[in-house]
């Protein structure tokens, strides 16, 4: 994973899917599971923010501008 760099949406979703798989696998101890869950929640929020910004820009492009 890219450190300290902003990942694109697809890379971020892939990382989230990997975390979900690790958690569902059930092989992590409690501490590691909690850390992965927290990391997944942060990634989920980042994805949500990206989508909100994307839809906002779409709306601004599709809204007619008054002269």
C-alpha positions in Angstrom: 0.0 0.0 0.0 1.2 3.5 -0.7 2.3 5.2 2.5 1.2 8.8 3.1 -0.1 9.1 -0.5 -3.7 9.5 -1.4 -5.0 6.3 -3.0 -7.6 6.4 -5.7 -11.1 5.2 -5.0 -10.6 1.7 -6.6 -7.3 1.1 -4.6 -9.1 2.2 -1.4 -12.0 -0.1 -2.0 -9.7 -3.0 -2.7 -7.9 -2.3 0.6 -11.2 -2.2 2.4 -12.3 -5.6 0.8 -9.0 -7.1 2.0 -9.6 -5.9 5.5 -13.1 -7.4 5.4 -11.7 -10.7 4.2 -9.1 -10.8 7.0 -11.8 -10.0 9.6 -14.2 -12.6 8.2 -11.4 -15.2 8.1 -11.4 -15.2 11.9 -7.7 -16.0 12.3 -6.7 -12.6 13.8 -6.5 -12.2 17.5 -8.7 -9.7 19.3 -6.2 -6.8 19.3 -5.4 -7.2 15.6 -9.1 -7.5 14.8 -9.8 -4.3 16.6 -7.0 -2.5 14.7 -8.2 -3.9 11.4 -11.8 -2.8 12.2 -10.6 0.7 13.0 -8.5 0.9 9.8 -11.6 -0.4 7.9 -13.8 2.3 9.4 -11.3 5.0 8.5 -11.1 3.7 4.9 -14.9 3.5 4.8 -15.2 7.2 5.8 -12.6 8.1 3.2 -14.6 6.3 0.5 -17.7 8.0 1.6 -16.1 11.4 1.5 -14.7 10.7 -2.0 -18.2 9.8 -3.2 -19.8 12.8 -1.6 -17.3 15.1 -3.3 -17.8 13.3 -6.6 -21.6 13.6 -6.5 -21.3 17.2 -5.4 -19.1 18.0 -8.4 -21.6 16.1 -10.7 -24.5 18.1 -9.4 -22.6 21.4 -10.0 -21.9 20.3 -13.5 -25.5 19.3 -14.2 -27.1 22.3 -12.6 -27.9 25.1 -15.1 -26.2 28.3 -14.3 -28.2 31.5 -14.5 -26.8 34.4 -16.5 
